[in-house]
Amino acid sequence: MKQKDTELVKQAKKAVFEYLYKIPFLKFSEPSLETRYTYADFIIKTRVDDKPWNLICCIGANGQPLNIRNVANQVIRYKEQWKNVYVIFIAPYISEKGAAICKEEGFGYVDFSGNGLVSFENVYIEQHGQPNQQLIKRDLRTLYSPKAERVLRTILNSPEKAWLVKALATEATVSIGLVSNIKKLLTEREWLVPGDELKLKSPGEVLKAWANNYDYRKNDIQQYYSLASVSETEAIIASACQSYKVNYAFTGFSGAARFAPMVTYNRVMVYAEKKFEDYLVSCGLKKVESGANVMVYYPYDEGVFLGAKQIDNTNVVSPVQLYLDLIGYKGRGEEAAQAIWERILKFNVD
């Protein structure tokens, strides 16, 4: 048996039996080992119409595509020796792409959240859409931690570029070790072109996945009301930031309108590196709890400014950051995000 964490194996056995017990007409043996199946973590024996079947169970620490393909590559070498054998891949959580690969390879799969597919002989059971009970995993926390997001912003801001680890670490102002870890996680998801450098295979897929794990409300958001017009208010804020030497960049609808002028809006949104509330109040902005038309974001991490551009003498966050801030914003935010995606980012999703 391959060396696996004892608790992982225990949970994998529990998950697969809970899934198989949904098939009332089958009886199963206790998990066992056979040396002829060197790639297996354990084997479950059953019978279908009096025909014996060996269910070969292979455990992965996660259900990302690369791990599943590695199992497939091991299994394929023994395929000629198979007789009444069915492979089931088991992991804490199996991504949609991972599940699709299992189907392509003719495998079954089961995860700890109750999602799975078992299909052999005249047996068929499939269940999907169960909430991911394994979301708070170390790799997800690592991939979408503030410093890791600097790496994602940097490579998404230059999606055609192939980055060396050291150069990317320097550009994103993070450690080489962190970039190496991010490279491993992106490789497991098959988001990188194979090779020593970091070059995205499908930037759109990476950004969509990030957006699903992103919330602009992580920022410290202060709300104000201004009697001035939108353009006048934005000019006041830009001038204040320049006077106080505060790094700033417009985001949300304020940023989108500068990249895609068809976006109409009545609410100013801006990142400011440090607080300068007294000056804003002196310029006529009133701090409010509701009914705001100005939102000042004090960022959870300075990485939000990576890739910022100057348009019409004002600073604007990168299109990637704009998309992230808009896609989860109610009230036409998704529409504005889509305009940025189609007109500026132009990312495809495989």
N, C-alpha and C positions, 0 to 999 in steps of 0.2 A: 504493500500500500504506500502511496505517496505520503510524504510527511505533511500533514495539515494540522492546523490548530484544532485541538480536541473539541473546544466549544463550537467551532464552525462546523465540524463533522456532525456533532450531536444535533445542532440546529438543522443541518441539511437533511439528516435522516428523519427528523420530526416533520419537516416541511413536505418531503416527498411522500411519506406515508399518509399524512393528512390529505394530500391531494389524491393519492391512489385509492384511498378508502371511499372516495366519491363514486367509484366504479363498483356497484354492489355485487356483480356476478363474478368478480375476481378474488382469489385468495393469494396471499403473498407470503413468502418465506421471510425469516429474519435476515437482515443484511449479512452478507458473507464475502469472502475474498477467494479469488481463484488466480493462480499465478499466470495462467494463459492470458488473462486480461490485465496486462501490466499497466495500462493507462487508466484503469478504473480505481475509484476510491472505495466503492463497495458494489456488490451485485445483489439484486433482488430477483428471486425466482418466482415465476407464476405459470399458469397454463391457460390457454385459450382454445376452446373446442378440443380439449385433451392434447393439445400440442404444447410442449414445453417452451418457455421463453425466458431468456436472461435479460433483465433490465440493468444495463451498465450505467452506473451513476458516477458522474464526474463533477467534482465540486470546484467552483471558482470563488476567489475572494470577492470578486465583483462580476457583474454581468455585462461588462463593456465588450465591444466587438473584438478587440484584439485577444482577450482571454478566451473567447469562444472559438476564434479561428485557431488559436494554439491547440486547443483540445481537438478540433477537427483535424489538424495536421497530424496529431499523434494517432488518432483513430483510423485515419485513411490508410495507414500502412498495414492495418490488420483486417481491412474490409473483406479481403478474399477468404479469410478464415471464418467469417461470420456464418452462423446458422441459427436462425431464430434469436437474433440479438437486436436489442433496441437501446440506443443511447439516450440518457436523460441528463441534461446539464442543469446543475443546481447552484444558485448563488443568492446572497442576501437580497439583491434586487437586480432584475434584468431589464435593461433599457429596451425601448421599442426597436431600435436598430439591432440590438443583440438578439431579440426574439425573432426578428426577420432572418438573421443569419442562421439561427437554429433551424428554422423551417427550410431554408435553402439547403442546409447540410443533411436534412432528414432526421434531425434530432428532436427529441422532446425537451421541454424545459420546465422548471418549477422554481419559483422564488419564495422568499420568506413572507411575502405579503399575500400569497395565495394566488398569484397569477401563474398560468402555466398552460402547457399543451402536451398531451400524451396521445399518440396516434400510431398504433401498430395493429396488424391483423384486422379484426373487426372491432377494435377498441378505439374510441375517439372521445376525448374530453378536452375542452378548451375554456379557459377563463382569463379575462384580462380586464384592465380598468380598475383593479383594486388599488387603493391609495398606497403610495410608497411608504411603508413603515420604517424604511432605512434611510430616510432623507438626511438625518443628522449624522452623516458619515464623515470620517476624517478627510477623505479625498474631496468631497464637495465643499467642506469648510475651507480646505486648502485652496481649491480652484477658484473660489469666489470670496476669498478673504481680501481686505482692502489692498494689500501689497500685491497679491496675485492678480487682482484686477488691473493694476498698472501694467503688468505684462500683457494681459489680454488687450487693453486699450492700445498699447504700442504696436502690437502685431496687426490688430484690426485697422489701425490708422494707416498702415502701409501694407495692405493685404498681399501685394505682389512680391514683397521683399522676403528673401531668405535670410534669417538671422542666425549668427553664431551665438552661442550661449553667453559668452562674455560681453559681446557688444550689446545684446538685448538687456542684460543686467545693468549695464552702464546707462543705456537710454531710459530704462524704466526706473532707475535709481533703487534697485533691489539687489539682493545677494545672488551670486552665481548659483549657490545651492538651491535657492527658491526657484530660479529659472529652470534648473535641471529637474526639479520635482514637477513643475508645471509641464515641462516637456513630456515627462513620463505619463502624466494624466491625460494630456492631449493625444499622445500616441495610443494609449489604451482605447480611446474613443474613436480612433482612426480619423482624427481631425488634421493630422499633419501629413505632408508628403514624405514618404520614407527617405531617410538620410540623416546626416549628422546635424544639419541645420534645421531651424524651425521655420517652416513655410506652410501656411494653411492650405489644406486641400479644398475646403468649402467654408470660406469666411461667413457666409450667410447662416450656415448651420450652427457655427460657433456663437454668433451673435444672438440668434434665436434662443439657444439654450441658456445663454447668459441672461437674456432679458427675462426668462422664466424664473430666474433666481435673483432678480434685481428689484430693489424697491427704493425709489428716490426719497422716500420718507426716512431713510437712514440719516439724511442730512439734518442739521439743526435748522429748521425753517421758521423764519420770523415774518410776520404778516403786517403789511402797512396799507394805508389808504391814501391815495393822492388825488387832489382835485385837478391836477394838470392832466393834459392829454398823455396818451401812451408814449408818443415820441418825445414830448417834453420831459416826462418822468425818466425815461431811459437816458436822456441827455444829462439830467441832474445827477443820476446815479453814476454814470460814466465819469462825469467831471469830479464828483466827490471822491471816487476811487483814485483817480489820477492825482488829485490834490493831496490825498492822505497816503499816497503810494501803497494802495491796497490792490493786490492782484485780483482781477475780476474777470468774469466772462458770462455773457448772456446765454441762457439756456431756455428750454421749454418753447413756448410760442414766440418769445422774443428772439430766440436763436433761430428757430425754424423759418420765421419770416425773412431773415437775412439770406438764408440759403434758397428758400423757395417762396418768393414774394406773394404767391397766391394764398398763403396762409393768413387768415384774418384773425385778430385777437384783441382782447381788451384787458389782458392781465400781463403785467411785466414779471419776468422771472430771471433771476441773476444769481450767479455764484460770487461770493466775496470771501477772500481768504481769511480776513479777520473782521471783527465787529467794529462798526463806526456809527452806531445807532444815534448818538447825539447829533452828529452832523446831518444825518437823514432827517431827523425831526426838525432841525433848524432850517432845513430846506423845504419844509412844508409837508413832509410825510408824517402821517399819524399812525402810531402803532395800534393795531386792532386785533380782536379775537375772532371776529367774523366780518364778512362783507369786504374782505381785502381785494385790492386790485394790483398789489405789488407783493411779490414773494422773494425774500432774500434768503438764499441757501448758504449756510455756513457749512462747508463740506466735511464729511466724515473722514475724507482722505484727500490730500492735495493732488492725487492722481487724476481727479476729475478735470484738471487743467491740461493734461497731456494732449497734445495735438490741437490746442486752441488756435484759432485763426483771427486775423483782424479783417473785418469787413466794414467798409465805410467809416473807418477810423474808430470802430468799437470792437472790443474783444468778444468772440463767440466761441463756445466750446466746440469740440470736434463733432462731425456728423454722427459718429458712433455714440458719443455721450448724449447728444440730442435725442437719438432714437431711444436710448435706455430711459431717459428722463420723461419722454413723452408717452411711450407705449403703455405704461401703467397709469396714466393720468386720465381721470374721468373728465368728460366734457370735451370731446373732439381731440383728445390727446392721441388716441390711436390713429385717427385720420391724418393728423399732422405727422406722426411717426411714419406712416405708410408713404406719405409724400417725400419724406427724407430718404426712405429706403429706395423708392423707385427713381427719384430724380438725381440723388446725390450718391448714395452708397452703391446702388445697382448691383447688389449681391444676389447671386443665385443660391437656391437651396436644393441640394441633390435629393 
